Amino acid sequence: MPRDPAALAVAAAEAVAAGAHEVRLRPRTPCGAGSLSPRVVGPALTAVRRLVRVPVTVPADAWAEPDPERRVARIRSWETLPELASVAWHEPGAEETAAALLARGVAVEAGLRPGAPDPVLFARSPLAPRVRRIAVEAPAGPDGDLGAWLRALAAGPEGGSGSAGRCGGVPVLVYGTGAAAWPALRRARRLGVAGRIGLEDTLLLPDGTRARSTAEQVRAALSWR
């Protein structure tokens, strides 16, 4: 798993060369811990942008900074900004985190989980219309269940019509983690929504063998049926 800025940049460039349209990275300290410190985020973004020209997303979540107030302070201190930052809406301080990102001009990806309270909290949030994208962690179950949930999300709390691929005009991305990563990508393809794959979500290829890089996973995803 790449950690230092130079290794992250090489991994990003290889993934883009393999066909990735966007890069999601978790800046880490030298010991491997996640961090939102400007001294960690800035060098990582700078190194990646030297090699790729696609949008870069940084997760602004409790894994990177568990304290909500400190998380907001870190975001306010950033000198180099990502194009997009993901916010896990079930975590304490999600609204404050999203507001801090929007105030800095960073687009927000709202992370939601079907069957959890966060989609309801998100639907009621005054910030909901301002997010760039909604990332949905695919639950266990058949495709139809996920598709119905996405259509309900798109319709909103008052009902109405909606597309499974968009919520109030906002694009939707579906992903899974661990054993659910590759099935979630297949479900995203069947539902006609965006998907993602990478070492953050799974260390494996579709056939269960160990992936050597995210680029190898991207190539497998583009040729997978």
BALUMTI-30281 format. One record per residue: x, y, z of N, C-alpha, C, O, CB in turn. Coordinates in steps of 0.02 Angstrom, whole numbers, padded with zeros to 5 digits, always signed. Each point is the difference from the previous one (the first is absolute). Glycine has a CB too. Layout:
N
XYZXYZXYZXYZXYZ
...
This chain:
225
+00042-00059+00000-00042+00059+00000+00045+00062+00000+00038+00010+00047-00131-00072+00014
+00088+00105-00113+00043+00059-00002-00016+00048+00057-00058+00009+00017+00068-00022-00141
+00042+00044+00152-00010+00046+00056+00028+00069-00013-00035+00050+00006+00038-00147+00069
+00061+00101-00094+00031+00065-00008-00025+00033-00064-00024-00034-00045+00126-00005+00109
-00095+00106-00070-00027+00036-00058+00024-00026-00067-00039-00005-00047+00032+00102+00120
+00072-00113-00078+00026-00025-00064-00032-00065-00020-00017-00010-00058+00125+00068+00082
-00116-00104+00024-00031-00065-00015-00073+00008-00017-00026-00034-00044+00107-00022+00121
-00116+00102-00042-00070+00013-00016-00007+00027-00071-00045-00019-00037+00022+00043+00158
+00070+00020-00140-00003+00030-00067+00010-00053-00054-00035+00001-00050+00078+00107+00098
+00005-00152-00038+00012-00053-00049-00060-00046-00005-00021-00018-00055+00144+00023+00079
-00152-00024+00033-00058-00043-00001-00059+00033-00035-00037-00032-00037+00076-00021+00144
-00048+00118-00095-00053+00038-00032+00010+00002-00075-00048-00010-00038+00034+00078+00141
+00075-00054-00124+00014+00005-00072-00011-00068-00034-00026-00002-00056+00109+00093+00079
-00064-00145+00010-00010-00066-00030-00075-00016-00005-00022-00030-00049+00132-00008+00096
-00149+00058+00004-00072-00013-00002-00034+00039-00055-00044-00025-00034+00047+00002+00156
+00018+00086-00131-00029+00041-00053+00019-00028-00068-00041-00002-00046+00046+00104+00120
+00058-00123-00081+00021-00030-00063-00039-00064-00015-00010-00018-00058+00125+00067+00074
-00137-00084+00037-00039-00061-00009-00072+00015-00018-00036-00045-00022+00111-00012+00102
-00097+00120-00070-00069+00017-00019-00040+00036+00053-00059+00014-00012+00064-00110-00060
+00023+00110+00130-00037+00035+00053-00014+00072-00021+00043+00033-00030+00010-00107+00118
-00113+00098-00072-00019+00069-00017+00007+00048+00059-00007+00060-00007-00072-00106-00076
+00095+00019+00141+00005+00040+00061+00045-00038+00049+00006-00061-00004-00122+00112-00013
+00147-00014+00063+00044-00031+00049-00026+00016+00070-00014+00058+00015+00114-00050-00094
-00105-00058+00120-00018+00008+00071+00061-00022+00040+00023-00056-00007-00148+00037-00013
+00150+00063+00062+00059-00017+00038-00007+00018+00073-00035+00048+00017+00104-00033-00120
-00036-00053+00145+00002+00014+00072+00071+00020+00019+00043-00043+00008-00138-00039+00014
+00107+00147-00013+00067+00021+00022+00016-00030+00068-00042-00002+00045+00030+00109-00110
+00074-00130+00073+00021-00033+00061+00065+00030+00027+00040+00028-00038-00097-00133+00000
+00065+00100+00103+00063+00019+00032+00052-00053-00017-00017-00053-00025-00044+00113+00119
+00125-00046-00081+00052-00049-00014-00011-00068+00034+00023-00051-00025+00055+00146+00012
-00114-00096+00070-00012-00064+00034-00062-00035-00027-00017-00054+00023+00072+00099+00078
-00090-00013-00149-00057-00032-00031-00068+00021+00026-00051-00025-00025+00125-00068+00006
-00076+00137+00068-00064+00022+00027-00032+00052-00046+00035+00040-00031+00006-00062+00148
-00108+00020-00122-00035+00050-00040+00006+00069+00032+00004+00005+00061-00082-00093-00102
+00077+00140+00001+00007+00067+00026-00030+00051-00047+00002-00008-00061+00102-00026+00121
-00134+00088-00031-00024+00057-00039+00044+00061+00011-00019+00055-00019-00098-00100+00026
+00174+00035+00023+00047+00056+00011+00021+00029-00067+00013-00037-00047+00027-00016+00154
-00035+00119-00112+00023+00030-00063+00071-00022-00019+00018+00000-00058-00091+00098+00083
+00112-00118+00025+00068-00023-00014+00001-00071-00029+00051-00023-00025-00010+00095+00118
-00099-00106-00090-00006-00067-00029-00041+00003-00064+00018-00030-00051-00009-00022+00165
-00066+00087-00112-00044+00004-00058+00033+00039-00057-00003-00022-00057-00096+00017+00133
+00130+00061-00061+00029+00043-00051+00052-00036-00043-00007+00000-00061-00014+00095+00135
+00073-00125-00044+00050-00035-00040-00029-00058-00041+00023-00012-00056+00060+00044+00142
-00132-00067-00058-00031-00055-00037-00035+00026-00063+00008-00028-00054-00022-00037+00161
-00026+00117-00099-00036+00028-00057+00048+00029-00052-00009-00010-00060-00088+00035+00134
+00148+00009-00051+00049+00030-00046+00035-00053-00041+00009+00007-00060+00008+00089+00140
+00004-00150-00047+00035-00054-00035-00045-00033-00051+00022-00015-00056+00050-00003+00157
-00134+00004-00082-00047-00033-00046-00014+00044-00060-00002-00025-00056-00050-00037+00152
+00042+00126-00085-00017+00045-00055+00058+00011-00049-00011+00024-00055-00070+00030+00131
+00141-00069-00055+00056+00004-00047-00006-00053-00054+00027+00008-00055+00045+00039+00146
-00107-00103-00075-00002-00056-00046-00068-00013-00031-00003-00033-00052+00093-00016+00119
-00144+00074-00037-00067-00012-00028-00038+00065-00005+00015+00049+00035-00015-00165+00013
-00050+00116-00092-00042+00060-00010-00073-00015+00013-00044+00039-00020+00125+00001-00065
-00096-00094+00119-00069-00016+00016-00018+00028+00069+00045+00016+00039-00039-00121-00110
-00071+00111+00087-00019+00024+00067+00025-00046+00055+00005-00061-00009-00106+00113-00041
+00118-00022+00107+00025-00038+00058-00047+00009+00059-00019+00056+00017+00138-00041-00058
-00138-00071+00071-00044+00000+00058+00039-00021+00062+00040-00046-00002-00140+00021-00071
+00088+00060+00129+00030-00017+00064-00056-00012+00051-00042+00044+00009+00146+00025-00035
-00106-00126+00058-00051-00012+00052+00013+00043+00062+00055-00001+00029-00069-00116-00071
-00036+00156+00062+00005+00041+00060-00044-00033+00053-00056+00023+00013+00078+00085-00079
+00003-00162+00095-00041-00040+00045+00036-00014+00065+00055+00024+00012-00110-00076-00111
+00022+00013+00143+00027-00013+00066+00062-00043-00003+00041+00002+00046-00156+00008-00001
+00124-00049-00098+00061-00040-00005+00061+00046-00007+00053-00013+00028-00118-00082-00080
+00056+00149+00015+00055+00046-00009+00008+00048+00059+00055+00019+00018-00074-00026-00141
-00038+00025+00154+00002+00044+00058-00063-00012+00041-00054+00024-00018+00122+00064-00044
-00063-00125+00118-00059-00020+00038-00036+00057+00036-00060-00003+00010+00115-00105+00004
-00019+00161+00005-00032+00055+00036-00032+00049-00049+00035+00029-00041+00049-00042+00134
-00150+00023-00090-00034+00043-00049+00026+00072-00001+00008+00029-00054-00108-00100+00069
+00113+00100+00043+00024+00069+00002+00069+00005-00030+00016+00047-00037-00085-00025+00139
+00111-00070-00087+00068+00000-00028-00003-00012-00076+00040+00028-00037+00006-00070+00148
-00093+00001-00132-00008-00013-00072-00017+00064-00037+00030+00014-00052-00069-00131+00078
-00007+00156+00001-00018+00064-00031+00059+00047-00001+00013+00034-00049-00131-00049+00087
+00155+00017+00018+00058+00044+00004+00053-00020-00051+00031+00043-00031-00054-00025+00152
+00033-00083-00131+00048-00023-00050-00021+00024-00069+00042+00025-00038-00016-00126+00108
-00090+00093-00086-00024+00020-00067+00011+00075-00010+00020+00021-00054-00106-00113+00056
+00073+00131+00049+00009+00072-00006+00073+00020-00008+00015+00055-00024-00116-00041+00093
+00146-00059-00050+00072+00015-00005+00032-00025-00064+00059+00012-00012-00055-00015+00135
-00042-00033-00164+00028-00026-00063+00025+00057-00045-00033+00051-00008-00044-00150+00016
+00136+00089-00035+00027+00047-00049-00009-00026-00071-00006+00039-00047+00089+00000+00132
-00083-00104-00093-00012-00032-00064-00066-00038+00005-00010-00039+00047+00134+00028-00072
-00170+00023-00022-00067-00027+00005-00014-00055-00051+00021+00005-00057-00058+00106+00100
+00002-00164-00022-00024-00049-00048-00061+00026-00037-00031+00048+00022+00075-00141+00050
-00060+00062-00129-00061+00019-00035-00063-00022+00038-00052+00033-00003+00114-00040-00105
-00055-00049+00144-00058-00031+00032+00023-00030+00067+00056-00026+00005-00112+00003-00117
+00012+00026+00161+00014-00034+00064-00062-00037+00021-00056+00026-00006+00140+00062+00040
-00076-00150-00011-00058-00040+00020-00012+00007+00075+00046+00002+00040-00022-00083-00133
-00088+00086+00110-00022+00008+00069-00048-00058+00017-00051-00008-00033+00065+00135+00028
+00002-00166+00056-00043-00055+00022-00055+00030+00044+00012+00023+00055+00084-00107-00059
-00158+00084-00022-00054+00037+00032-00022-00030+00066-00034+00033+00039-00003+00001-00151
+00057-00097+00127-00018-00030+00064+00046+00019+00056-00014-00013+00058-00034-00081-00121
+00105+00125+00046+00049+00017+00051-00017+00067+00035-00028+00045-00032+00114-00108-00033
-00070+00069+00129-00010+00064+00034+00039+00056-00034+00057-00009-00020-00075-00052+00128
-00014+00118-00116+00033+00057-00030-00003+00001-00076+00035+00040-00032+00038-00039+00129
-00115-00044-00127-00002-00004-00073-00021+00067-00031+00031+00023-00048-00057-00145+00056
-00026+00152+00018-00024+00063-00028+00052+00055+00007+00011+00038-00047-00128-00071+00074
+00149+00036+00031+00052+00051+00010+00059-00012-00047+00029+00048-00027-00064-00036+00146
+00052-00075-00130+00055-00017-00046-00018+00022-00071+00041+00030-00034-00008-00127+00107
-00094+00080-00094-00022+00018-00068-00002+00076-00008+00020+00026-00052-00087-00131+00045
+00043+00140+00058-00003+00073-00004+00070+00031-00006+00010+00047-00038-00116-00049+00106
+00153-00026-00031+00069+00026-00004+00030-00012-00069+00035+00043-00026-00021-00065+00149
-00028-00036-00152+00025-00015-00067-00030+00047-00052+00036+00028-00042-00020-00148+00075
-00081+00130-00029-00034+00044-00049+00025+00072+00007+00006+00035-00049-00108-00110+00052
+00116+00095+00059+00026+00068+00011+00069+00009-00032+00019+00056-00017-00085-00050+00123
+00103-00060-00112+00066+00003-00031-00004-00009-00076+00051+00004-00034-00001-00048+00139
-00109+00032-00132-00007-00011-00071+00013-00071-00022+00011-00013-00059+00021+00128+00044
-00033-00163+00063+00010-00070-00015-00068-00034-00007-00042+00006+00045+00153-00007+00018
-00123-00034-00118-00063-00035-00010-00006-00058+00049+00051-00028+00022-00050+00061-00143
-00062-00050+00139-00013-00051+00051-00033-00061-00031-00047+00005-00039+00036+00085+00126
+00037-00148-00068-00032-00064-00014-00030-00026+00065+00036-00010+00049+00045-00016-00145
-00147+00016+00098-00033-00023+00060-00003-00075+00001-00029-00031-00045-00039+00136+00049
+00097-00136+00048-00001-00073+00006-00060-00023+00039-00010+00021+00058+00134-00022-00064
-00166-00042-00024-00061-00025+00031-00001-00076+00000+00032-00032-00041-00093+00136+00005
+00023-00132+00084-00007-00073+00006-00074-00018+00003-00034+00022+00046+00146-00031+00013
-00137-00031-00106-00070-00022+00004-00013-00038+00065+00042-00038+00024-00046+00031-00149
-00055+00019+00154-00018-00033+00062+00027+00033+00062-00014-00024+00055+00011-00079-00119
+00040+00158+00057+00027+00036+00057-00035+00069+00005-00034+00020-00047+00147-00080+00035
-00105+00095+00068-00033+00065+00008+00027+00055-00045-00034+00050-00012+00011-00083+00128
+00085+00026-00140+00031+00056-00034-00036+00023-00063+00002+00060-00014+00104-00100+00059
-00138-00003-00086-00037+00027-00058-00056+00048+00020-00013+00049-00035+00041-00153-00026
-00061+00089+00118-00053+00045+00024+00030+00065+00023-00027+00054-00015-00044-00152+00049
+00126+00095+00004+00033+00060+00023+00023+00042-00059-00005+00061+00001+00042-00121+00103
-00011+00027-00155+00023+00036-00059-00057+00034-00036+00005+00057-00020+00089-00138+00009
-00150+00045+00003-00057+00028-00036-00027+00063+00034-00027+00044-00033-00002-00159-00007
+00036+00118+00106-00024+00058+00038+00051+00056+00005-00017+00055+00023-00054-00133+00041
+00131+00065-00086+00054+00050+00008-00007+00057-00050-00014-00013-00058+00089-00078+00100
-00065+00153-00020-00001+00056-00048+00058-00002-00048+00000+00036-00050-00058+00031+00136
+00108-00109-00071+00058-00005-00044-00010-00051-00056+00039-00003-00047+00033+00035+00143
-00125-00073-00091-00011-00053-00049-00001+00025-00072+00031-00032-00043-00095-00029+00131
+00030+00117-00103-00001+00023-00069+00068+00024-00026+00008+00011-00060-00126+00020+00079
+00167-00024+00025+00064+00029-00020+00054-00052-00012+00056+00017-00021-00086+00084+00085
+00016-00165-00051+00051-00051-00009+00010-00015-00075-00047+00008-00039+00019-00058+00152
+00087+00030-00130+00017-00016-00070-00022-00070-00019-00020-00013-00056+00117+00091+00064
-00093-00125+00041-00014-00070-00015-00019-00036+00064+00018+00020+00055+00063-00019-00152
-00120-00055+00090-00018-00043+00055+00034-00068-00010-00009-00031-00053-00103+00092+00070
+00150-00084+00033+00032-00065-00003-00038-00048+00044-00007+00013+00060+00120+00039-00083
-00138-00105-00005-00041-00048+00036+00038-00066+00010+00022-00031-00049-00127+00084+00001
+00113-00073+00110+00031-00065+00014-00052-00054-00010-00049-00003+00036+00131+00054+00045
-00071-00094-00131-00050-00049-00019-00012-00050+00057+00047-00027+00028-00013+00039-00148
-00098-00023+00137-00016-00049+00052-00002-00070-00029+00002-00009-00061-00067+00096+00123
+00061-00136-00018-00010-00068-00023-00072-00007-00027-00046+00033+00025+00131-00077+00059
-00093+00003-00134-00067-00010-00028+00001+00004-00075+00051+00019-00029-00101+00028+00133
-00005-00063-00136-00003+00002-00073+00001+00070-00028-00012+00048+00036-00051-00154-00032
+00078+00111-00069+00004+00065-00033-00064+00040+00007+00002+00061+00008+00079-00110-00088
-00138+00014+00077-00064+00035+00002-00009+00041+00063-00028+00054-00001-00019-00143-00069
+00072+00061+00128-00006+00036+00063+00039+00065-00002-00025+00053+00021+00010-00161+00039
+00076+00105-00085+00041+00060-00004-00031+00050-00050-00002+00060+00014+00104-00127+00015
-00126+00042-00085-00031+00045-00049-00061+00035+00028-00009+00059-00011+00051-00132-00079
-00083+00036+00128-00059+00030+00030+00020+00053+00051-00031+00053+00005-00033-00159-00023
+00115+00091+00057+00023+00049+00050+00026+00064-00034-00013+00055+00023+00043-00150+00054
+00007+00086-00132+00026+00059-00035-00057+00041-00030+00003+00061+00000+00103-00124-00025
-00157+00030-00001-00056+00037-00028-00038+00037+00055-00024+00056-00011+00014-00141-00081
+00004+00055+00151-00032+00034+00056+00041+00060+00022-00027+00052+00017-00025-00160+00019
+00119+00100-00036+00043+00056+00018-00007+00056-00050-00002+00059+00018+00082-00139+00035
-00084+00062-00117-00007+00051-00052-00067+00036+00005-00004+00060-00015+00078-00127-00059
-00126+00030+00095-00066+00031+00006-00003+00048+00058-00039+00048-00001-00011-00149-00049
+00092+00090+00102+00000+00045+00057-00053-00018+00050-00040-00045-00011+00084+00133-00062
-00044-00053+00131-00046-00017+00054-00073+00011-00018-00044-00029+00033+00134+00057+00045
-00104+00013-00129-00069+00014-00018-00024-00043-00058-00056+00009-00024+00072+00106+00064
+00025-00162-00062-00019-00044-00056+00010+00034-00066+00037+00050-00005-00119-00106+00078
+00050+00030-00125+00009+00028-00066+00042-00046-00042+00018-00055+00022-00029+00170+00023
+00028-00093-00105+00039-00042-00044+00074+00013+00010+00019+00054+00023-00112-00055-00107
+00134-00048+00067+00072+00008+00007+00037-00054-00036-00027-00055-00010+00009+00110+00119
+00079-00041-00128+00042-00048-00034+00046-00033+00050+00024+00032+00047-00029+00034-00152
+00018-00131+00095+00046-00036+00045+00071+00028-00006+00041-00010+00045-00112-00092-00054
+00086+00135-00046+00068+00025-00011+00011+00070+00026+00057+00024+00000-00052-00096-00097
-00059+00106+00119+00007+00069+00023-00048+00011+00058-00053-00031+00004+00089+00070-00119
-00017+00006+00160-00044+00018+00055-00008+00075-00001+00046+00037+00017-00009-00136+00053
-00096+00123-00090-00011+00072-00005+00049+00032-00048+00020+00058+00011-00063-00059+00105
+00062-00034-00169+00048+00027-00047+00072-00013+00018+00045+00018-00038-00128+00067+00013
+00095-00116+00084+00069-00014+00022+00020-00070-00021-00038-00047+00013+00023+00125+00086
+00073-00088-00131+00021-00067-00020+00011-00046+00060+00015+00022+00055+00038+00028-00156
-00062-00115+00089+00008-00051+00052+00057-00046-00019+00007-00019-00059-00129+00025+00089
+00163-00025+00019+00053-00049-00009-00013-00057+00049-00014+00013+00058+00098+00076-00096
-00079-00151+00015-00011-00059+00042+00066-00037+00009+00037-00008-00048-00157-00002+00008
+00134-00011+00101+00062-00037+00013-00013-00051+00056-00051+00003+00034+00122+00095-00071
-00024-00143+00045-00002-00048+00055+00069-00008+00029+00049+00023-00030-00147-00083-00022
+00103+00029+00110+00065-00012+00030+00009-00074+00016-00049-00036+00009+00048+00152+00039
+00063-00138-00045+00015-00069+00014-00031-00046-00052+00007+00011-00060-00002+00017+00181
-00039-00080-00097-00030-00049-00046-00055+00030-00043-00019-00029-00051+00047-00059+00133
-00055+00146-00061-00054+00032-00038+00025+00047-00055-00040+00026-00038-00030-00034+00140
+00135+00019-00107+00026+00051-00046-00015-00017-00073-00028+00041-00036+00118-00017+00119
-00072-00084-00105-00010-00017-00070-00074-00012-00016-00023+00023-00053+00137-00073+00051
-00153+00017+00045-00072-00004-00014-00033+00069-00003-00046+00010-00040+00045-00120+00097
+00024+00157-00016-00029+00067-00002+00015+00034-00067-00042+00036-00027+00054-00027+00152
+00049-00020-00151+00017+00030-00064-00044-00029-00056-00022+00036-00044+00140-00019+00083
-00131-00082-00035-00044-00030-00050-00071+00027+00007-00033+00013-00050+00103-00117+00052
-00093+00114+00059-00067+00027+00011-00004+00072-00025-00051+00020-00029+00037-00095+00128
+00067+00113-00089+00000+00069-00025-00006+00001-00076-00036+00041-00028+00107-00006+00126
-00035-00081-00130-00004-00004-00073-00070-00018-00023-00025+00028-00048+00146-00060+00045
-00152-00016+00037-00068-00021-00019-00051+00056+00010-00048+00005-00037+00079-00123+00066
-00020+00159+00023-00047+00054+00015+00014+00063-00040-00039+00047+00002+00028-00094+00112
+00067+00047-00150+00017+00058-00041+00025+00059+00040-00009+00058-00020-00075-00096-00059
+00117+00025+00136+00029+00054+00040+00076-00008+00002+00027-00051-00022-00133+00059+00092
+00139+00043-00045+00073-00002+00005+00021-00050+00054-00037-00014+00047+00044+00134-00085
+00054-00146+00031+00028-00046+00050+00073+00015+00010+00030+00040-00037-00113-00128+00006
+00112+00057+00081+00072+00010+00013+00030-00066+00022-00035-00046+00021+00016+00167+00012
+00086-00126-00040+00037-00058+00023+00070+00022+00017+00026+00047-00030-00096-00126-00041
+00100+00047+00120+00068+00018+00019+00021-00036+00063-00041-00034+00031+00025+00146-00084
+00079-00106+00071+00027-00036+00057-00031+00023+00066+00003-00036+00049+00102+00021-00112
-00134+00075+00064-00035+00022+00061-00060-00045+00015-00016-00012+00058+00054+00130-00080
-00071-00142-00031-00061-00039+00009+00012-00075+00002-00033-00036+00037-00027+00127-00095
+00108-00115+00019+00016-00071+00000+00072-00011-00023+00025+00039-00041-00146-00068+00020
+00153-00022+00045+00068-00017-00022+00000-00053-00054+00053-00023-00022-00012+00052+00135
-00101-00048-00136-00006-00056-00045-00022+00020-00070-00025+00056-00011-00001-00126+00109
+00035+00024-00145-00027+00005-00068-00066-00039-00002-00016-00036+00048+00132+00048-00099
-00154-00007-00003-00064-00036-00002+00005-00075+00011-00046-00030+00026+00008+00117-00103
+00095-00117+00057+00007-00073+00008+00025-00020+00069+00011-00059+00013+00011+00052-00135
-00014+00056+00166+00021-00015+00068+00075+00002+00012+00022-00008+00057-00122-00059-00050
+00140+00076-00060+00072+00005+00009+00019+00070+00025-00038+00047-00008+00056-00133-00083
+00040+00090+00121+00024+00064+00029+00018+00049-00056+00037-00018-00046+00006-00043+00148
-00068+00121-00097+00017+00052-00050+00068+00029+00016+00018+00011+00058-00139+00015-00075
+00160-00013-00035+00066+00030+00009-00004+00075+00004+00046+00032+00025+00005-00128-00084
-00106+00126+00033-00006+00073-00001-00072+00018-00015-00040-00041-00022+00159+00055-00015
-00136+00049+00050-00066+00025-00020-00006-00001-00075-00054-00013-00026+00048+00085+00129
+00060-00058-00139-00002-00001-00073-00022-00068-00026-00038-00004-00048+00128+00091+00045
-00065-00139+00035-00020-00068-00021-00075-00010+00012-00034-00033-00040+00150-00010+00066
-00142+00070+00028-00071-00005+00014-00041+00040-00051-00053-00023-00021+00079+00008+00143
-00002+00074-00141-00035+00040-00050-00004-00037-00066-00053-00002-00031+00091+00107+00087
+00018-00135-00078-00001-00038-00062-00049-00058+00004-00036-00015-00048+00156+00048+00028
-00120-00066+00078-00047-00057+00009-00071+00025-00002-00044-00034-00029+00129-00027+00097
-00099+00119-00038-00068+00026+00002-00025+00017-00071-00058-00012-00016+00081+00058+00131
+00020-00018-00155-00020+00021-00068-00010-00059-00047-00036+00005-00050+00098+00101+00068
-00032-00163-00001-00008-00059-00043-00046-00052+00031-00013-00052-00030+00126+00072-00015
-00139-00006+00105-00040-00048+00038-00071-00002-00026-00029+00052-00016+00099-00031+00116
-00098-00079-00106-00069-00008-00022-00039-00042+00050-00059-00012-00010+00095+00022-00109
